[in-house]
Amino acid sequence: MSMKLWRALESCVLAIVTPLLEKNPAKTVALGVPLVFSMSRAIVLAFACGVLRQMWRRGLTGWPEATLAIAIVLALPLLGALDRVRPAEVLLLAKALFGRFGVGGVSQEPSKFDDHRVDSL
């Protein structure tokens, strides 16, 4: 191979691989290798490829698929933001999010306006 072709091929491979590389320099330096792949980014990419293939074959048929597509688009920036914070802050965020489950308009007691008749009659 000529040197120009080799450089072009090397540049293309690096451009393809760069989004999958670990962005945290501490993780890269700790392992002592030149390239460290981010497993979370690889998982998001594989999941996005699967959803894209499904949408390509079947189309976008409803809100659940549209919501999933939006979640995939937002996953990488969210992962990038979580990489820059301390683990304790991530745990506090997770506790706050999970603490919100069950809070809202759902009540276990029947309404005082419920006359206990079957609504389907």
All heavy atoms as an XYZ file, in Angstrom:
919
protein
N       0.824     -1.186      0.000
C       0.000      0.000      0.000
C       0.863      1.242      0.000
O       1.909      1.280      0.641
C      -0.868      0.040      1.258
C      -2.199     -0.561      1.119
S      -3.168     -0.122      2.575
C      -4.157     -1.560      2.635
N       0.398      2.235     -0.693
C       1.148      3.486     -0.687
C       0.947      4.186      0.653
O      -0.003      3.917      1.385
C       0.697      4.382     -1.831
O      -0.604      4.858     -1.582
N       1.848      5.063      0.958
C       1.816      5.746      2.251
C       0.583      6.651      2.377
O      -0.011      6.745      3.448
C       3.097      6.560      2.425
C       3.350      6.916      3.840
S       3.427      5.405      4.797
C       4.559      5.853      6.002
N       0.153      7.285      1.280
C      -1.019      8.155      1.318
C      -2.286      7.351      1.603
O      -3.143      7.774      2.372
C      -1.170      8.908      0.000
C      -0.311     10.112     -0.120
C      -0.696     10.886     -1.353
C       0.002     12.220     -1.352
N      -0.426     13.048     -2.477
N      -2.395      6.200      0.961
C      -3.564      5.353      1.183
C      -3.600      4.856      2.620
O      -4.652      4.814      3.259
C      -3.562      4.182      0.198
C      -4.762      3.252      0.270
C      -6.041      4.016     -0.035
C      -4.584      2.094     -0.676
N      -2.446      4.485      3.133
C      -2.362      4.012      4.516
C      -2.779      5.114      5.489
O      -3.507      4.872      6.447
C      -0.955      3.516      4.811
C      -0.802      2.991      6.202
C      -0.170      3.582      7.239
C      -1.339      1.770      6.708
N      -0.265      2.816      8.364
C      -0.979      1.686      8.061
C      -2.082      0.748      6.148
C      -1.338      0.628      8.863
C      -2.433     -0.311      6.956
C      -2.056     -0.369      8.293
N      -2.307      6.347      5.275
C      -2.662      7.474      6.148
C      -4.172      7.767      6.073
O      -4.799      8.048      7.091
C      -1.892      8.738      5.747
C      -0.433      8.662      6.006
C      -0.154      9.288      7.322
N       1.296      9.281      7.492
C       1.872      9.420      8.629
N       1.130      9.585      9.693
N       3.160      9.388      8.737
N      -4.730      7.701      4.861
C      -6.161      7.944      4.694
C      -6.972      6.880      5.419
O      -7.966      7.180      6.093
C      -6.523      7.980      3.209
N      -6.560      5.633      5.296
C      -7.243      4.540      5.986
C      -7.133      4.697      7.500
O      -8.110      4.513      8.229
C      -6.661      3.203      5.540
C      -7.323      1.957      6.096
C      -8.764      1.882      5.606
C      -6.561      0.723      5.691
N      -5.960      5.060      7.960
C      -5.747      5.278      9.391
C      -6.618      6.424      9.910
O      -7.210      6.336     10.989
C      -4.266      5.583      9.632
C      -3.867      5.629     11.075
C      -2.376      5.880     11.221
O      -1.915      6.966     10.785
O      -1.678      5.007     11.744
N      -6.740      7.494      9.143
C      -7.575      8.638      9.539
C      -9.054      8.249      9.598
O      -9.777      8.652     10.516
C      -7.395      9.800      8.559
O      -6.082     10.275      8.602
N      -9.499      7.453      8.640
C     -10.899      7.015      8.631
C     -11.206      6.122      9.833
O     -12.234      6.281     10.486
C     -11.226      6.275      7.332
S     -11.356      7.357      5.916
N     -10.328      5.194     10.128
C     -10.536      4.296     11.272
C     -10.540      5.093     12.573
O     -11.376      4.859     13.449
C      -9.464      3.181     11.289
C      -9.483      2.432     12.607
C      -9.664      2.238     10.128
N      -9.641      6.045     12.697
C      -9.587      6.872     13.907
C     -10.853      7.720     14.039
O     -11.383      7.876     15.144
C      -8.349      7.764     13.892
C      -8.054      8.515     15.179
C      -7.834      7.525     16.322
C      -6.867      9.407     15.013
N     -11.375      8.240     12.937
C     -12.610      9.029     12.985
C     -13.803      8.162     13.389
O     -14.707      8.619     14.085
C     -12.864      9.680     11.630
N     -13.813      6.899     12.966
C     -14.899      5.991     13.325
C     -14.807      5.569     14.786
O     -15.810      5.468     15.489
C     -14.897      4.758     12.397
C     -15.292      5.188     10.980
C     -15.825      3.676     12.905
C     -15.067      4.109      9.938
N     -13.590      5.347     15.267
C     -13.376      4.807     16.616
C     -13.434      5.882     17.697
O     -13.809      5.605     18.831
C     -12.029      4.058     16.651
C     -11.602      3.728     18.053
C     -12.117      2.800     15.825
N     -13.129      7.130     17.360
C     -13.015      8.200     18.355
C     -14.247      8.353     19.249
O     -14.095      8.497     20.467
C     -12.675      9.538     17.670
O     -11.420      9.391     17.019
C     -12.590     10.663     18.662
N     -15.482      8.319     18.736
C     -16.619      8.459     19.648
C     -16.750      7.318     20.661
O     -17.406      7.478     21.686
C     -17.828      8.467     18.710
C     -17.296      8.849     17.393
C     -15.900      8.335     17.346
N     -16.134      6.195     20.386
C     -16.221      5.059     21.305
C     -15.132      5.051     22.365
O     -15.156      4.226     23.267
C     -16.158      3.744     20.518
C     -17.304      3.512     19.537
C     -17.045      2.259     18.732
C     -18.614      3.427     20.261
N     -14.173      5.948     22.244
C     -13.055      5.957     23.190
C     -13.456      6.601     24.508
O     -14.343      7.448     24.564
C     -11.861      6.696     22.592
C     -11.242      6.047     21.371
C     -10.111      6.911     20.848
C     -10.767      4.650     21.666
N     -12.786      6.195     25.561
C     -13.023      6.732     26.898
C     -12.564      8.180     26.930
O     -11.471      8.514     26.494
C     -12.252      5.908     27.929
C     -12.508      6.285     29.346
C     -13.949      6.105     29.730
O     -14.475      4.991     29.601
O     -14.558      7.094     30.164
N     -13.409      9.064     27.426
C     -13.099     10.491     27.464
C     -12.441     10.919     28.774
O     -11.914     12.002     28.869
C     -14.376     11.316     27.262
C     -15.137     10.975     26.013
C     -14.342     11.255     24.768
C     -15.209     11.043     23.547
N     -14.639     10.201     22.562
N     -12.481     10.059     29.764
C     -11.909     10.378     31.066
C     -10.416     10.054     31.041
O     -10.035      8.889     30.976
C     -12.632      9.574     32.145
C     -12.249     10.019     33.530
O     -11.297     10.739     33.723
N     -13.015      9.564     34.502
N      -9.539     11.057     31.109
C      -8.104     10.783     31.040
C      -7.579      9.950     32.202
O      -6.618      9.203     32.051
C      -7.460     12.168     31.023
C      -8.516     13.132     31.362
C      -9.832     12.466     31.204
N      -8.230     10.029     33.355
C      -7.768      9.247     34.504
C      -7.899      7.748     34.231
O      -7.029      6.959     34.606
C      -8.559      9.623     35.743
N      -8.977      7.342     33.564
C      -9.157      5.928     33.239
C      -8.150      5.468     32.198
O      -7.654      4.348     32.252
C     -10.575      5.684     32.726
C     -11.640      5.871     33.764
C     -13.012      5.641     33.185
C     -14.094      5.901     34.206
N     -15.432      5.765     33.635
N      -7.832      6.341     31.248
C      -6.879      5.984     30.197
C      -5.470      5.855     30.767
O      -4.760      4.910     30.456
C      -6.910      7.056     29.086
O      -8.250      7.205     28.641
C      -6.042      6.659     27.927
N      -5.084      6.799     31.603
C      -3.737      6.781     32.186
C      -3.587      5.617     33.159
O      -2.525      4.988     33.223
C      -3.450      8.134     32.886
C      -2.164      8.082     33.682
C      -3.383      9.239     31.854
N      -4.623      5.301     33.902
C      -4.544      4.239     34.906
C      -4.258      2.883     34.281
O      -3.573      2.053     34.875
C      -5.839      4.174     35.704
N      -4.759      2.654     33.075
C      -4.541      1.360     32.430
C      -3.223      1.294     31.674
O      -2.734      0.216     31.386
C      -5.703      1.039     31.487
C      -7.038      0.806     32.183
C      -8.133      0.611     31.150
C      -6.968     -0.402     33.094
N      -2.656      2.435     31.328
C      -1.360      2.458     30.663
C      -1.380      1.984     29.217
O      -0.371      1.526     28.703
N      -2.514      2.081     28.559
C      -2.614      1.713     27.145
C      -3.025      2.958     26.354
O      -3.647      3.869     26.900
C      -3.627      0.569     26.916
C      -3.131     -0.718     27.531
C      -4.985      0.919     27.460
N      -2.687      3.013     25.062
C      -2.983      4.233     24.310
C      -4.477      4.472     24.048
O      -4.916      5.605     24.012
C      -2.237      4.051     22.997
C      -1.958      2.601     22.890
C      -1.920      2.062     24.283
N      -5.265      3.413     23.871
C      -6.683      3.552     23.587
C      -7.499      2.707     24.555
O      -7.204      1.537     24.753
C      -7.014      3.111     22.164
C      -6.346      3.864     21.018
C      -6.695      3.222     19.701
C      -6.745      5.317     21.023
N      -8.522      3.307     25.151
C      -9.422      2.587     26.040
C     -10.839      2.816     25.522
O     -11.287      3.953     25.390
C      -9.308      3.078     27.498
C     -10.307      2.366     28.379
C      -7.900      2.873     28.011
N     -11.532      1.726     25.208
C     -12.903      1.839     24.723
C     -13.856      1.971     25.901
O     -13.714      1.290     26.912
C     -13.282      0.612     23.886
C     -12.668      0.615     22.527
C     -11.501     -0.068     22.282
C     -13.256      1.325     21.494
C     -10.917     -0.058     21.031
C     -12.691      1.346     20.240
C     -11.516      0.652     19.999
N     -14.819      2.845     25.747
C     -15.840      3.046     26.761
C     -16.946      2.020     26.531
O     -17.589      2.015     25.484
C     -16.407      4.462     26.663
O     -17.516      4.596     27.499
N     -17.161      1.153     27.491
C     -18.167      0.109     27.343
C     -19.563      0.719     27.253
O     -20.401      0.260     26.475
C     -18.083     -0.874     28.503
C     -19.041     -2.028     28.350
S     -18.820     -2.946     26.825
C     -17.516     -4.028     27.286
N     -19.832      1.764     28.032
C     -21.159      2.377     27.986
C     -21.440      2.979     26.612
O     -22.549      2.861     26.083
C     -21.295      3.439     29.074
O     -20.309      4.441     28.920
N     -20.433      3.581     25.992
C     -20.618      4.139     24.649
C     -20.808      3.032     23.617
O     -21.593      3.176     22.686
C     -19.441      5.025     24.277
C     -19.369      6.275     25.102
C     -18.095      7.063     24.828
N     -17.944      8.130     25.781
C     -18.486      9.328     25.647
N     -19.230      9.593     24.612
N     -18.298     10.249     26.552
N     -20.102      1.936     23.781
C     -20.268      0.807     22.853
C     -21.671      0.206     22.975
O     -22.291     -0.159     21.977
C     -19.198     -0.246     23.118
N     -22.189      0.112     24.204
C     -23.540     -0.415     24.413
C     -24.585      0.509     23.796
O     -25.515      0.057     23.134
C     -23.795     -0.641     25.919
C     -22.955     -1.812     26.413
C     -25.272     -0.887     26.201
C     -22.933     -1.957     27.915
N     -24.430      1.823     23.999
C     -25.371      2.776     23.412
C     -25.329      2.691     21.890
O     -26.372      2.714     21.227
C     -25.067      4.218     23.898
C     -25.837      5.239     23.087
C     -25.394      4.357     25.368
N     -24.131      2.555     21.317
C     -24.009      2.438     19.860
C     -24.681      1.164     19.353
O     -25.419      1.195     18.360
C     -22.541      2.456     19.439
C     -22.302      2.274     17.942
C     -22.843      3.463     17.167
C     -20.850      2.055     17.650
N     -24.463      0.045     20.022
C     -25.086     -1.213     19.597
C     -26.608     -1.138     19.704
O     -27.325     -1.591     18.805
C     -24.554     -2.371     20.442
N     -27.094     -0.548     20.773
C     -28.535     -0.409     20.949
C     -29.119      0.526     19.885
O     -30.181      0.255     19.317
C     -28.837      0.115     22.351
C     -30.276      0.046     22.723
C     -30.889     -1.171     22.936
C     -31.021      1.193     22.857
C     -32.224     -1.247     23.281
C     -32.364      1.139     23.207
C     -32.955     -0.091     23.417
N     -28.410      1.614     19.593
C     -28.872      2.549     18.565
C     -28.902      1.880     17.193
O     -29.833      2.096     16.414
C     -27.977      3.780     18.538
N     -27.917      1.050     16.897
C     -27.903      0.328     15.619
C     -29.092     -0.632     15.530
O     -29.723     -0.741     14.475
C     -26.596     -0.437     15.452
S     -25.186      0.615     15.146
N     -29.403     -1.308     16.621
C     -30.549     -2.215     16.632
C     -31.868     -1.490     16.427
O     -32.722     -1.930     15.659
N     -32.038     -0.350     17.096
C     -33.268      0.426     16.948
C     -33.359      1.016     15.542
O     -34.424      1.027     14.926
C     -33.355      1.526     18.026
C     -34.486      2.495     17.751
C     -33.526      0.905     19.388
N     -32.228      1.493     15.016
C     -32.221      2.042     13.660
C     -32.590      0.974     12.642
O     -33.369      1.229     11.715
C     -30.854      2.630     13.338
C     -30.708      3.292     11.984
C     -31.648      4.481     11.881
C     -29.287      3.725     11.748
N     -32.090     -0.227     12.815
C     -32.426     -1.332     11.910
C     -33.917     -1.650     11.984
O     -34.577     -1.866     10.968
C     -31.605     -2.560     12.271
C     -31.846     -3.736     11.367
C     -30.855     -4.854     11.705
N     -31.038     -5.961     10.813
C     -31.650     -7.090     11.155
N     -32.115     -7.247     12.370
N     -31.780     -8.063     10.288
N     -34.453     -1.674     13.194
C     -35.880     -1.934     13.372
C     -36.721     -0.846     12.701
O     -37.698     -1.135     12.016
C     -36.221     -2.027     14.861
C     -37.682     -2.164     15.167
C     -38.265     -3.502     14.748
O     -37.541     -4.461     14.528
N     -39.567     -3.540     14.623
N     -36.342      0.403     12.885
C     -37.086      1.505     12.282
C     -36.944      1.509     10.762
O     -37.867      1.900     10.055
C     -36.635      2.833     12.872
C     -37.111      3.067     14.261
S     -36.578      4.676     14.829
C     -37.052      4.596     16.524
N     -35.783      1.114     10.277
C     -35.562      1.047      8.834
C     -36.470      0.000      8.197
O     -37.004      0.207      7.123
C     -34.101      0.719      8.571
C     -33.729      0.809      7.131
C     -33.704     -0.198      6.224
C     -33.331      1.976      6.426
N     -33.308      0.255      5.005
C     -33.073      1.602      5.095
C     -33.169      3.313      6.797
C     -32.661      2.503      4.133
C     -32.745      4.207      5.831
C     -32.509      3.794      4.523
N     -36.653     -1.125      8.870
C     -37.478     -2.207      8.325
C     -38.969     -1.961      8.530
O     -39.773     -2.206      7.638
C     -37.120     -3.532      8.980
C     -35.799     -4.056      8.527
C     -35.550     -5.385      9.158
N     -34.466     -6.055      8.449
C     -34.192     -7.307      8.594
N     -34.901     -8.053      9.410
N     -33.197     -7.843      7.931
N     -39.377     -1.538      9.706
C     -40.791     -1.433     10.054
C     -41.321     -0.002     10.054
O     -42.518      0.203     10.029
C     -41.052     -2.027     11.435
C     -40.589     -3.439     11.582
C     -41.622     -4.380     11.051
N     -41.164     -5.739     11.304
C     -41.347     -6.721     10.471
N     -41.983     -6.520      9.342
N     -40.911     -7.921     10.751
N     -40.451      0.958     10.195
C     -40.885      2.341     10.290
C     -41.170      2.726     11.729
O     -41.136      1.909     12.638
N     -41.453      3.976     11.928
C     -41.778      4.498     13.251
C     -43.283      4.391     13.418
O     -44.039      5.102     12.780
C     -41.310      5.950     13.353
C     -41.284      6.575     14.717
C     -40.280      5.856     15.592
C     -40.913      8.027     14.629
N     -43.729      3.479     14.277
C     -45.157      3.174     14.337
C     -45.892      3.805     15.512
O     -47.103      3.704     15.582
C     -45.381      1.654     14.401
O     -44.703      1.139     15.541
C     -44.868      0.982     13.152
N     -45.199      4.411     16.431
C     -45.921      4.987     17.560
C     -45.024      5.751     18.505
O     -43.814      5.866     18.309
N     -45.640      6.270     19.548
C     -44.905      7.053     20.535
C     -43.836      6.275     21.293
O     -42.790      6.838     21.607
C     -45.896      7.686     21.517
C     -46.564      8.877     20.925
C     -47.855      8.946     20.493
C     -45.985     10.137     20.653
N     -48.103     10.181     19.974
C     -46.968     10.946     20.061
C     -44.723     10.671     20.846
C     -46.736     12.248     19.672
C     -44.488     11.985     20.453
C     -45.488     12.743     19.879
N     -44.063      4.991     21.623
C     -42.998      4.286     22.351
C     -41.686      4.219     21.565
O     -40.618      4.408     22.131
C     -43.585      2.887     22.576
C     -45.050      3.089     22.549
C     -45.290      4.190     21.555
N     -41.781      3.981     20.271
C     -40.559      3.927     19.467
C     -39.922      5.301     19.319
O     -38.704      5.438     19.330
C     -40.861      3.333     18.099
C     -41.206      1.861     18.181
C     -41.655      1.309     16.847
O     -41.796      2.081     15.885
O     -41.863      0.091     16.779
N     -40.745      6.338     19.189
C     -40.210      7.696     19.093
C     -39.517      8.086     20.402
O     -38.439      8.687     20.389
C     -41.332      8.670     18.764
N     -40.112      7.711     21.520
C     -39.515      8.008     22.825
C     -38.191      7.281     22.995
O     -37.221      7.839     23.512
C     -40.487      7.605     23.950
O     -41.727      8.262     23.724
C     -39.946      7.978     25.302
N     -38.144      6.035     22.542
C     -36.908      5.266     22.616
C     -35.824      5.896     21.757
O     -34.663      5.982     22.171
C     -37.180      3.822     22.172
C     -36.055      2.831     22.336
C     -35.655      2.716     23.791
C     -36.481      1.483     21.796
N     -36.179      6.359     20.576
C     -35.205      7.013     19.708
C     -34.662      8.294     20.340
O     -33.460      8.577     20.278
C     -35.834      7.311     18.351
N     -35.541      9.059     20.974
C     -35.098     10.284     21.646
C     -34.186      9.954     22.823
O     -33.184     10.626     23.062
C     -36.316     11.105     22.101
C     -37.051     11.649     20.880
C     -35.916     12.241     23.033
C     -38.401     12.237     21.191
N     -34.506      8.898     23.561
C     -33.671      8.493     24.700
C     -32.275      8.094     24.244
O     -31.288      8.390     24.915
C     -34.334      7.341     25.445
N     -32.178      7.441     23.096
C     -30.869      7.055     22.577
C     -30.064      8.284     22.190
O     -28.868      8.377     22.466
C     -31.023      6.092     21.386
C     -31.560      4.760     21.870
C     -29.696      5.886     20.670
C     -31.953      3.831     20.754
N     -30.725      9.257     21.582
C     -30.032     10.483     21.186
C     -29.507     11.228     22.409
O     -28.416     11.790     22.393
C     -30.970     11.388     20.356
C     -30.393     12.766     20.162
C     -31.269     10.740     19.018
N     -30.260     11.185     23.500
C     -29.849     11.891     24.714
C     -28.909     11.087     25.603
O     -28.365     11.626     26.559
C     -31.098     12.292     25.511
C     -32.026     13.282     24.818
C     -33.256     13.515     25.668
C     -31.315     14.572     24.515
N     -28.713      9.818     25.301
C     -27.904      8.964     26.171
C     -26.435      9.376     26.191
O     -25.826      9.440     27.266
C     -28.036      7.507     25.745
N     -25.834      9.652     25.053
C     -24.403      9.986     25.023
C     -24.088     11.297     25.732
O     -23.132     11.337     26.516
C     -23.880      9.991     23.591
C     -23.632      8.598     23.029
C     -23.189      8.692     21.583
C     -22.613      7.853     23.841
N     -24.850     12.379     25.531
C     -24.554     13.577     26.327
C     -24.737     13.355     27.825
O     -23.981     13.884     28.636
C     -25.548     14.620     25.805
C     -25.924     14.150     24.460
C     -25.841     12.658     24.503
N     -25.731     12.553     28.190
C     -25.946     12.254     29.601
C     -24.775     11.455     30.174
O     -24.304     11.729     31.275
C     -27.251     11.490     29.792
C     -27.630     11.165     31.228
C     -27.883     12.453     32.001
C     -28.848     10.290     31.275
N     -24.287     10.483     29.406
C     -23.118      9.722     29.863
C     -21.899     10.625     30.005
O     -21.110     10.488     30.940
C     -22.809      8.592     28.877
C     -23.738      7.393     28.925
C     -23.418      6.443     27.780
C     -23.617      6.683     30.244
N     -21.731     11.548     29.063
C     -20.617     12.491     29.148
C     -20.708     13.365     30.380
O     -19.700     13.645     31.038
N     -21.917     13.807     30.710
C     -22.095     14.641     31.902
C     -21.846     13.835     33.167
O     -21.244     14.335     34.125
C     -23.502     15.227     31.915
N     -22.279     12.581     33.187
C     -22.068     11.747     34.379
C     -20.610     11.365     34.568
O     -20.185     11.085     35.684
C     -22.943     10.499     34.308
C     -24.439     10.734     34.487
C     -25.194      9.422     34.316
C     -24.742     11.349     35.831
N     -19.830     11.356     33.477
C     -18.399     11.058     33.601
C     -17.644     12.164     34.332
O     -16.604     11.920     34.928
C     -17.772     10.857     32.219
C     -17.962      9.461     31.707
O     -18.311      8.581     32.508
O     -17.754      9.241     30.501
N     -18.160     13.378     34.275
C     -17.441     14.518     34.852
C     -17.784     14.793     36.306
O     -17.188     15.670     36.914
C     -17.715     15.758     34.011
C     -17.059     15.720     32.652
C     -17.192     17.044     31.936
N     -18.549     17.349     31.545
C     -19.131     16.964     30.418
N     -18.464     16.232     29.569
N     -20.362     17.313     30.144
N     -18.742     14.101     36.865
C     -19.120     14.356     38.256
C     -18.570     13.260     39.164
O     -18.194     12.181     38.705
C     -20.656     14.451     38.413
C     -21.194     15.622     37.627
C     -21.338     13.186     38.011
N     -18.561     13.555     40.425
C     -18.080     12.576     41.404
C     -19.120     11.479     41.592
O     -20.319     11.714     41.446
C     -17.801     13.257     42.736
C     -16.672     14.253     42.696
C     -16.441     14.797     44.076
N     -17.723     15.002     44.754
C     -18.037     16.045     45.488
N     -17.179     16.980     45.677
N     -19.219     16.148     46.064
N     -18.682     10.277     41.959
C     -19.641      9.182     42.192
C     -20.684      9.506     43.255
O     -21.834      9.094     43.147
C     -18.756      8.016     42.618
C     -17.427      8.307     42.022
C     -17.299      9.803     42.016
N     -20.312     10.253     44.268
C     -21.269     10.600     45.324
C     -22.406     11.456     44.762
O     -23.566     11.303     45.156
C     -20.557     11.348     46.454
N     -22.079     12.345     43.816
C     -23.116     13.180     43.210
C     -24.054     12.352     42.336
O     -25.254     12.618     42.276
C     -22.482     14.301     42.397
C     -21.752     15.326     43.251
C     -20.964     16.303     42.422
O     -20.727     16.035     41.227
O     -20.574     17.345     42.973
N     -23.513     11.357     41.651
C     -24.348     10.471     40.833
C     -25.316      9.690     41.732
O     -26.489      9.520     41.412
C     -23.474      9.514     39.987
C     -24.336      8.506     39.250
C     -22.629     10.297     39.008
N     -24.812      9.227     42.868
C     -25.677      8.504     43.800
C     -26.778      9.403     44.369
O     -27.919      8.968     44.527
C     -24.849      7.903     44.936
C     -23.965      6.718     44.553
C     -23.122      6.279     45.740
C     -24.822      5.569     44.068
N     -26.451     10.648     44.657
C     -27.470     11.577     45.143
C     -28.539     11.829     44.080
O     -29.732     11.892     44.392
C     -26.828     12.904     45.558
C     -26.051     12.886     46.865
C     -25.354     14.228     47.090
C     -26.989     12.579     48.015
N     -28.115     11.949     42.821
C     -29.072     12.130     41.729
C     -29.970     10.902     41.590
O     -31.193     11.027     41.452
C     -28.329     12.397     40.415
C     -29.212     12.486     39.173
C     -30.136     13.692     39.254
C     -28.363     12.531     37.923
N     -29.374      9.711     41.658
C     -30.165      8.478     41.543
C     -31.150      8.353     42.705
O     -32.311      7.976     42.504
C     -29.239      7.266     41.483
N     -30.719      8.692     43.919
C     -31.621      8.639     45.072
C     -32.774      9.615     44.904
O     -33.922      9.300     45.231
C     -30.858      8.960     46.357
C     -29.999      7.833     46.865
C     -29.300      8.247     48.137
C     -28.342      7.184     48.591
N     -27.602      7.600     49.797
N     -32.484     10.806     44.387
C     -33.546     11.797     44.184
C     -34.538     11.317     43.134
O     -35.755     11.467     43.297
C     -32.944     13.135     43.779
N     -34.035     10.727     42.054
C     -34.925     10.245     40.999
C     -35.775      9.074     41.474
O     -36.984      9.034     41.236
C     -34.118      9.844     39.766
C     -33.478     10.991     38.982
C     -32.631     10.439     37.857
C     -34.530     11.928     38.443
N     -35.146      8.106     42.133
C     -35.888      6.953     42.607
C     -36.803      7.304     43.773
O     -37.817      6.653     43.994
C     -34.953      5.808     42.991
C     -34.319      5.144     41.802
C     -32.946      5.020     41.715
C     -35.090      4.654     40.768
C     -32.361      4.418     40.630
C     -34.526      4.054     39.670
C     -33.148      3.933     39.593
N     -36.456      8.331     44.524
C     -37.299      8.775     45.622
C     -38.612      9.378     45.142
O     -39.578      9.446     45.883
N     -38.639      9.810     43.883
C     -39.851     10.401     43.321
C     -40.876      9.359     42.896
O     -42.023      9.687     42.656
C     -39.516     11.276     42.106
C     -38.670     12.481     42.424
C     -39.401     13.524     43.183
N     -40.569     13.964     42.413
C     -41.570     14.643     42.896
N     -41.575     14.978     44.160
N     -42.584     14.996     42.146
N     -40.474      8.089     42.793
C     -41.429      7.057     42.418
C     -42.487      6.929     43.504
O     -42.184      6.877     44.688
C     -40.744      5.703     42.206
C     -39.992      5.611     40.922
C     -38.655      5.293     40.918
C     -40.623      5.841     39.715
C     -37.953      5.212     39.732
C     -39.941      5.764     38.526
C     -38.597      5.444     38.531
N     -43.728      6.881     43.103
C     -44.817      6.745     44.042
C     -45.356      8.058     44.556
O     -46.354      8.085     45.249
N     -44.680      9.171     44.231
C     -45.152     10.481     44.657
C     -46.021     11.034     43.532
O     -45.645     11.048     42.385
C     -43.975     11.434     44.935
C     -44.475     12.819     45.276
C     -43.103     10.873     46.030
N     -47.212     11.461     43.867
C     -48.075     12.024     42.832
C     -49.533     11.835     43.149
O     -49.933     11.653     44.302
N     -50.344     11.831     42.106
C     -51.778     11.794     42.263
C     -52.369     10.416     42.493
O     -53.578     10.279     42.562
N     -51.575      9.396     42.616
C     -52.107      8.052     42.828
C     -52.433      7.876     44.305
O     -51.601      8.114     45.163
C     -51.085      6.986     42.379
C     -51.631      5.595     42.635
C     -50.740      7.170     40.920
N     -53.644      7.457     44.581
C     -54.081      7.278     45.958
C     -54.530      5.829     46.162
O     -55.153      5.239     45.290
C     -55.238      8.226     46.273
O     -55.744      7.964     47.552
N     -54.261      5.286     47.317
C     -54.665      3.920     47.628
C     -56.090      3.859     48.157
O     -56.735      2.832     48.118
C     -53.703      3.303     48.646
C     -52.280      3.194     48.148
C     -52.157      2.267     46.959
O     -52.891      1.286     46.850
N     -51.254      2.573     46.058
N     -56.594      4.964     48.680
C     -57.934      4.986     49.239
C     -58.942      5.384     48.168
O     -58.635      6.194     47.295
C     -57.987      5.981     50.392
C     -57.082      5.598     51.535
C     -57.154      6.610     52.658
O     -58.102      7.415     52.699
O     -56.247      6.584     53.499
N     -60.147      4.828     48.228
C     -61.162      5.215     47.239
C     -61.597      6.665     47.450
O     -61.525      7.202     48.554
C     -62.308      4.251     47.495
C     -62.088      3.720     48.853
C     -60.617      3.799     49.134
N     -62.041      7.252     46.383
C     -62.506      8.625     46.436
C     -63.818      8.699     47.223
O     -64.625      7.774     47.219
C     -62.726      9.143     45.020
O     -63.396     10.380     45.056
N     -64.062      9.820     47.887
C     -65.320      9.980     48.615
C     -66.501     10.145     47.659
O     -67.647     10.016     48.038
C     -65.248     11.158     49.571
C     -65.124     12.499     48.901
C     -65.076     13.596     49.936
C     -65.018     14.958     49.260
N     -65.040     16.047     50.221
N     -66.202     10.405     46.379
C     -67.247     10.541     45.375
C     -67.559      9.222     44.676
O     -68.451      9.166     43.852
C     -66.831     11.579     44.341
C     -66.571     12.926     44.941
C     -65.287     13.431     44.990
C     -67.608     13.683     45.487
C     -65.038     14.668     45.550
C     -67.367     14.916     46.050
C     -66.075     15.414     46.082
N     -66.838      8.161     45.011
C     -67.057      6.852     44.381
C     -68.264      6.188     45.044
O     -68.297      5.967     46.258
C     -65.815      5.980     44.552
C     -65.897      4.705     43.754
O     -66.878      4.531     42.997
O     -64.980      3.879     43.884
N     -69.281      5.845     44.222
C     -70.478      5.213     44.777
C     -70.436      3.690     44.647
O     -71.421      3.019     44.901
C     -71.752      5.790     44.158
C     -71.770      5.593     42.649
O     -70.844      4.976     42.109
O     -72.732      6.067     42.029
N     -69.309      3.141     44.243
C     -69.043      1.712     44.166
C     -69.921      0.969     43.190
O     -70.132     -0.217     43.313
C     -69.131      1.061     45.561
C     -68.255      1.709     46.559
N     -66.889      1.590     46.504
C     -68.517      2.517     47.605
C     -66.346      2.282     47.502
N     -67.321      2.852     48.189
N     -70.487      1.660     42.224
C     -71.229      0.988     41.158
C     -70.280      0.657     40.018
O     -69.268      1.334     39.826
C     -72.351      1.877     40.623
C     -73.519      1.969     41.592
C     -74.659      2.699     40.972
N     -74.374      4.134     41.116
C     -75.074      5.084     40.541
N     -76.070      4.775     39.735
N     -74.783      6.331     40.729
N     -70.610     -0.334     39.265
C     -69.794     -0.715     38.110
C     -69.988      0.337     37.021
O     -71.120      0.676     36.664
C     -70.186     -2.120     37.602
C     -69.362     -2.479     36.393
C     -70.031     -3.135     38.709
N     -68.910      0.849     36.478
C     -68.979      1.918     35.498
C     -69.379      1.441     34.119
O     -69.751      2.241     33.269
C     -67.633      2.640     35.406
C     -67.321      3.393     36.677
O     -68.269      3.810     37.362
O     -66.117      3.571     36.972
N     -69.306      0.162     33.848
C     -69.573     -0.348     32.496
C     -71.055     -0.550     32.212
O     -71.432     -0.931     31.130
C     -68.832     -1.664     32.274
O     -69.326     -2.636     33.170
N     -71.929     -0.336     33.168
C     -73.372     -0.524     32.951
C     -73.994      0.590     32.184
O     -73.781      1.665     32.149
C     -74.102     -0.718     34.286
C     -73.728     -1.973     35.049
C     -74.472     -1.983     36.375
C     -74.052     -3.222     34.273
